Amino acid sequence: MRALLAVALLTAACGSDSKREATAVAPAQVVESFEARAQRLARETIIVDGHVDLPYRLHHLAEEGKPMPDLSVYGEEGDFDAEKAKEGGLDAPFMSIYIPARYQKEGGAKALADTLIDSVEEIIKKWPEDFAKAHTPAELQENFEAGRISLLMGIENGAAIEDDLANLKHFFDRGVRYITLTHAKDNLICDSSYDDANTWGGMSPFGRTVVAEMNRLGILVDISHVDDETFYEVMKISTKPVIASHSSMRHFTPGFERNMNDDMVRALGANGGVVMINFGSTFISQEAIEWRGRLKAEEHRFAAANKDAKDAAKEAHSKAWVEQHPLPYATAEDVANHIDHVVQLVGVDHVGFGSDFDGVGDSLPVGLKDASGYPRLIQILLERGYTDEDIVKISSGNLLRVWLAQNNSR
């Protein structure tokens, strides 16, 4: 396991040479600053991120007739590319295979998922010196040692399997290693935290078979986006530890069901799972959530008062309102508060990073604006008393432990 985590903690001080030198007069000890320590840990430790929305961003560009940008160099647009990731020490982002809820009614969810998976494979083919596939923790470790970024994959919205359990094996074979059971609307599997319809009162009968088959295949069950009833039902029926790939703490955002409350975190900890903290300001800060509510209210007011307004006019009005009422951004310190809260509830073995880069628009917090920002967050945690071993667990160890607990993933 230590090899899989790529732990390189203090090895220079532990070898036989240091013992021989102990009889000599020791030089003055150099105290490593928190900043330098964070940078070192970001380099030496595998960092996994549970959720990066690059594939759908590329899909949107393709729909506009724009080519895939060069992801091997620093890009002015987007939160993730090879240069940003290497600067931040990000080694293994889960590429989100995001299926908007409308595909549940329109059809084509599986086809879209395959298209997005194709785009991940195209990235690897175009820039093989920077990116590589990793369908197992061992492959991830090999890529880390070779200096390549592993592009893991998770499907966001189980609607992609449509109504056919055989599609789970199809996606597993293509490299998908987690599935978020739903997204913004109730689907064939379960109810969504964003939907008031309460279609199933939790999970559907089909959804229970989906979880069982995911457990059998070794696909991680992701409970981000599900409603509370679904969450507790998953806790009862899953035989494997589960994850929340990009969720934060409801303790700081009362009433925001998309985040997890304290009892849910305790249940996830008892299950052996991991909650990977979402960085978006509107997941982290109550002030940002209230700002978003005011923006939505203004959009509704404008639409009601201007019934014939075109979409472009509505967008222009929203943009002008935001310029006059800027988003109160959360900070990297606020993100660390969410990590602290999980640790206080269930310990350091059940938390990780789930940024939602390229998925939360212009709402990323001060100090974590793109994939280069992980060392800043690690530094804050070190300043709060976290050990190097704690940082390894948060950065990747916890997620890798859960991944290794799945079938067919060794």
C-alpha positions in Angstrom: 0.0 0.0 0.0 2.8 2.4 0.8 4.2 1.9 -2.7 0.8 2.7 -4.1 0.7 5.9 -2.2 4.2 6.9 -3.4 5.1 8.0 0.1 8.6 9.5 0.2 8.4 10.9 3.7 11.8 11.8 5.3 13.7 8.9 3.6 16.9 10.9 3.5 17.0 11.0 7.3 16.4 7.3 7.7 19.2 5.7 5.8 22.4 4.1 7.1 24.5 7.1 6.0 22.7 9.4 8.4 23.4 6.9 11.2 27.1 6.9 10.5 27.1 10.7 10.5 25.5 10.8 13.9 28.8 10.6 15.6 30.1 13.7 13.8 29.1 17.2 14.8 25.7 17.8 13.3 25.3 20.9 11.1 22.6 23.4 12.1 19.3 21.9 11.2 17.4 23.6 8.4 13.8 24.2 9.4 11.5 23.5 6.4 8.9 26.2 6.0 5.2 25.3 5.7 5.3 26.5 2.1 8.3 24.4 1.2 6.9 21.4 3.0 3.6 21.7 1.1 5.4 22.0 -2.2 7.5 19.0 -1.4 4.5 16.9 -0.5 2.7 18.0 -3.6 5.6 16.7 -5.6 6.3 13.5 -3.7 2.7 12.3 -3.0 0.1 11.2 -5.5 -2.7 13.7 -5.5 -6.1 12.4 -6.7 -9.0 14.7 -7.5 -12.5 13.2 -7.5 -14.1 15.4 -10.1 -12.8 17.5 -13.0 -15.3 18.5 -15.7 -12.8 18.8 -18.6 -14.6 16.3 -21.0 -17.9 18.2 -21.1 -16.0 21.5 -21.5 -14.3 20.1 -24.6 -17.7 18.7 -25.8 -19.2 22.2 -25.5 -16.3 23.6 -27.5 -16.8 21.0 -30.2 -20.5 21.9 -30.4 -19.5 25.5 -31.1 -17.2 24.2 -33.9 -14.0 25.0 -31.9 -11.0 22.6 -31.9 -9.7 20.9 -28.8 -7.2 23.3 -27.1 -3.6 22.3 -26.6 -3.9 20.7 -23.1 -0.1 20.1 -22.8 0.5 23.8 -22.2 -0.9 26.5 -20.0 -4.3 27.7 -21.2 -5.9 31.0 -20.5 -9.3 29.3 -20.5 -10.2 26.4 -18.3 -9.1 25.2 -14.8 -7.2 22.1 -15.9 -4.3 21.3 -18.3 -1.0 19.5 -18.0 1.0 22.6 -17.0 -1.5 23.7 -14.3 -1.7 20.1 -13.0 2.1 19.7 -12.8 2.5 23.0 -11.1 -0.1 21.9 -8.5 1.1 18.3 -8.2 -2.1 16.9 -9.5 -1.4 13.3 -10.6 -4.8 11.6 -11.0 -7.9 13.7 -11.8 -11.2 11.8 -12.3 -12.4 13.1 -15.7 -16.2 13.6 -15.3 -18.2 11.9 -17.9 -21.1 14.3 -17.3 -24.6 13.5 -18.7 -27.0 16.5 -18.4 -30.5 15.5 -17.0 -32.2 16.4 -20.3 -30.8 13.3 -21.9 -33.0 11.2 -19.6 -36.0 12.4 -21.6 -34.4 13.1 -25.0 -32.4 9.8 -25.1 -28.8 9.4 -26.1 -27.3 9.3 -22.6 -25.1 6.3 -23.3 -24.0 7.6 -26.7 -23.0 10.9 -25.1 -21.0 9.1 -22.4 -19.2 7.1 -25.0 -18.4 10.3 -26.9 -16.9 11.9 -23.7 -14.9 8.8 -23.0 -13.6 9.0 -26.6 -12.4 12.6 -25.9 -10.4 11.4 -22.8 -8.8 8.7 -25.0 -8.0 11.4 -27.6 -6.3 13.5 -25.0 -4.1 10.6 -24.1 -3.3 9.8 -27.7 -2.5 13.5 -28.6 -0.2 14.1 -25.6 1.2 10.7 -24.4 4.2 12.4 -22.7 1.8 14.2 -20.3 -1.3 12.0 -19.9 -2.0 8.2 -19.6 -4.9 5.9 -18.8 -5.1 4.3 -15.4 -7.7 1.6 -14.9 -6.1 0.3 -11.7 -4.2 1.8 -8.8 -1.1 -0.1 -10.0 -1.3 1.7 -13.4 -1.7 5.0 -11.6 1.4 4.3 -9.6 3.3 3.4 -12.8 2.2 6.7 -14.4 3.2 8.6 -11.4 6.7 7.2 -11.4 6.9 8.0 -15.2 5.9 11.6 -14.6 2.5 11.3 -16.4 -0.9 12.4 -15.3 -3.4 9.6 -15.0 -6.8 10.4 -16.5 -9.2 8.4 -14.4 -12.9 8.4 -15.3 -16.2 8.6 -13.5 -19.7 9.0 -15.0 -21.7 11.8 -13.5 -25.3 10.7 -13.8 -26.3 7.1 -13.9 -28.7 7.9 -16.7 -25.8 6.9 -18.9 -26.6 3.2 -18.3 -30.2 3.9 -19.5 -32.3 0.9 -18.5 -29.8 -1.9 -19.2 -27.5 -3.3 -16.5 -25.2 -4.7 -19.2 -24.1 -1.1 -19.9 -22.3 -1.1 -16.5 -19.9 -3.8 -17.8 -19.5 -1.8 -21.0 -18.5 1.3 -19.1 -16.3 -0.7 -16.7 -14.4 -2.1 -19.7 -14.0 1.4 -21.1 -12.3 2.5 -17.8 -15.1 4.0 -15.8 -14.4 3.5 -12.1 -17.2 5.4 -10.4 -20.8 6.4 -11.3 -22.6 9.3 -9.7 -26.1 7.7 -9.3 -28.0 10.8 -10.6 -27.5 14.5 -11.2 -30.0 17.4 -11.3 -33.2 15.4 -11.7 -34.6 12.2 -10.5 -33.7 9.4 -12.9 -34.4 5.6 -13.3 -32.1 4.9 -10.4 -32.9 7.3 -7.7 -34.0 10.8 -6.6 -31.8 13.9 -6.8 -31.0 16.5 -4.1 -31.9 19.2 -6.7 -35.3 17.8 -7.6 -38.5 18.1 -5.5 -40.5 15.5 -7.3 -39.5 12.7 -4.9 -40.2 10.2 -7.6 -39.0 7.1 -5.8 -38.8 8.2 -2.2 -35.1 7.3 -2.4 -34.1 4.5 -4.8 -36.0 2.7 -7.4 -36.1 -1.1 -7.6 -33.9 -0.8 -10.7 -31.5 1.4 -8.7 -31.0 -1.3 -6.1 -30.0 -3.7 -8.8 -27.6 -1.1 -10.2 -25.8 -0.7 -6.9 -25.5 -4.5 -6.5 -24.1 -4.8 -10.0 -21.6 -1.9 -9.4 -20.5 -3.6 -6.3 -20.0 -6.9 -8.2 -18.0 -5.3 -11.0 -15.9 -3.0 -8.9 -17.4 0.4 -9.9 -17.4 2.8 -7.0 -20.8 4.1 -6.0 -20.8 7.9 -5.9 -23.5 9.5 -3.7 -22.8 13.1 -4.7 -26.1 14.7 -6.0 -28.5 12.1 -4.5 -31.1 13.1 -2.0 -30.9 12.1 1.7 -33.3 9.2 1.4 -31.2 7.7 -1.4 -28.0 8.2 0.5 -29.2 6.2 3.5 -30.6 3.5 1.3 -27.2 3.2 -0.4 -25.6 2.9 3.0 -27.8 -0.1 3.8 -27.4 -2.0 0.5 -23.9 -1.3 -0.7 -21.5 -4.1 0.2 -18.5 -1.9 -0.6 -17.3 1.5 0.7 -18.8 4.4 -1.3 -17.6 7.9 -2.2 -18.9 11.4 -2.5 -16.8 12.5 -5.4 -17.4 16.2 -5.1 -19.5 17.3 -2.1 -19.0 19.6 0.9 -20.4 20.1 4.4 -24.0 21.1 5.1 -22.8 22.3 8.5 -21.5 25.5 6.8 -24.5 25.7 4.3 -27.6 24.9 6.3 -30.5 23.7 4.1 -28.4 23.0 1.0 -29.2 19.3 0.5 -26.6 18.9 -2.2 -24.0 18.9 0.6 -23.7 16.3 3.3 -25.0 16.7 6.9 -23.1 15.5 9.9 -25.1 12.2 10.3 -24.4 11.4 6.7 -20.7 11.9 7.1 -20.7 9.6 10.2 -22.6 7.0 8.2 -20.1 7.3 5.3 -17.3 6.9 7.7 -18.8 3.8 9.2 -19.2 2.5 5.7 -15.4 3.0 5.1 -16.0 5.6 2.4 -14.6 9.0 1.5 -16.1 12.4 1.0 -14.1 14.5 -1.5 -14.6 18.2 -0.8 -16.0 20.4 -3.6 -14.1 23.7 -4.0 -16.9 25.8 -5.5 -17.7 28.9 -3.5 -21.4 28.1 -3.6 -20.7 24.7 -2.0 -18.4 26.1 0.6 -19.9 29.5 1.7 -23.4 30.3 2.9 -22.8 33.9 1.8 -22.1 32.7 -1.8 -25.2 30.5 -1.8 -27.3 33.5 -0.7 -25.7 35.6 -3.5 -26.7 32.9 -6.0 -30.2 33.0 -4.7 -30.4 36.8 -5.3 -29.0 36.3 -8.8 -31.7 33.7 -9.6 -34.4 36.0 -8.2 -33.2 38.8 -10.4 -33.2 36.6 -13.4 -36.7 35.5 -12.8 -37.8 39.1 -12.2 -36.2 40.3 -15.5 -37.8 37.4 -17.4 -41.2 38.1 -16.0 -40.9 41.8 -16.8 -39.5 41.2 -20.3 -41.5 38.2 -21.6 -40.3 38.7 -25.2 -36.6 39.1 -24.3 -34.2 36.9 -26.2 -31.8 34.6 -24.4 -28.9 37.0 -25.4 -30.7 39.9 -23.6 -31.3 37.8 -20.5 -27.6 36.7 -20.4 -26.5 40.3 -20.9 -28.8 41.4 -18.0 -27.4 38.7 -15.7 -23.8 39.6 -16.6 -24.5 43.3 -15.8 -26.1 42.4 -12.5 -23.1 40.2 -11.5 -20.7 43.1 -12.4 -22.7 45.3 -10.1 -23.0 42.6 -7.4 -19.9 40.5 -7.5 -19.8 37.0 -6.1 -18.4 36.9 -2.6 -15.8 34.2 -3.2 -14.9 31.7 -0.6 -11.2 31.1 0.2 -8.8 28.2 0.4 -9.1 28.6 4.1 -12.8 28.0 3.9 -12.2 24.8 1.9 -9.8 23.7 4.7 -12.6 24.3 7.2 -14.8 21.7 5.4 -11.9 19.2 5.5 -11.4 20.0 9.2 -15.1 19.3 9.8 -15.0 15.8 8.3 -11.8 15.1 10.3 -13.5 16.2 13.5 -16.5 14.0 12.8 -14.9 10.8 11.6 -11.2 11.2 11.4 -8.6 11.9 8.6 -9.2 8.5 6.9 -12.5 9.7 5.2 -11.8 12.9 3.3 -10.2 13.9 0.1 -10.2 16.5 -2.7 -13.0 16.8 -5.2 -12.5 20.2 -6.8 -15.2 20.3 -9.5 -12.7 22.2 -11.7 -14.2 23.2 -15.0 -17.6 22.5 -13.5 -18.4 25.4 -11.2 -17.8 28.3 -13.6 -16.3 31.4 -12.1 -17.0 30.4 -8.5 -13.7 28.9 -7.4 -12.3 30.2 -4.2 -9.4 32.7 -3.7 -6.2 30.6 -3.6 -7.7 27.7 -5.5 -8.6 29.1 -8.9 -7.2 26.2 -11.0 -5.3 22.9 -10.8 -2.1 24.7 -9.7 -3.6 25.5 -6.3 -3.2 22.3 -4.3 0.0 23.2 -2.6 -1.7 26.3 -1.1 -4.4 24.1 0.4 -1.9 21.6 1.7 0.1 24.5 3.3 -3.0 25.6 5.1 -3.6 22.1 6.5 0.0 21.8 7.6 -0.2 25.2 9.4 -3.3 23.8 11.2 -1.3 20.8 12.5 -1.8 18.1 9.9 1.1 15.7 9.6 2.8 14.5 6.4 1.0 11.2 6.8 -2.3 13.0 7.1 -1.7 14.9 3.9 -0.9 11.6 2.0 -4.2 10.2 3.2 -6.2 13.2 2.1 -4.3 13.6 -1.2 -4.8 10.1 -2.4 -4.5 7.4 0.3 -8.1 7.4 1.4 -9.5 7.2 -2.2 -7.0 4.5 -3.1 -7.9 2.5 -0.1 -11.6 2.5 -1.1 -10.7 1.8 -4.8 -8.6 -1.2 -3.7 -11.6 -2.5 -1.7 -13.6 -2.9 -4.8 -13.7 -6.1 -6.8 -11.7 -6.5 -10.0 -9.6 -3.4 -9.4 -6.3 -4.7 -8.0 
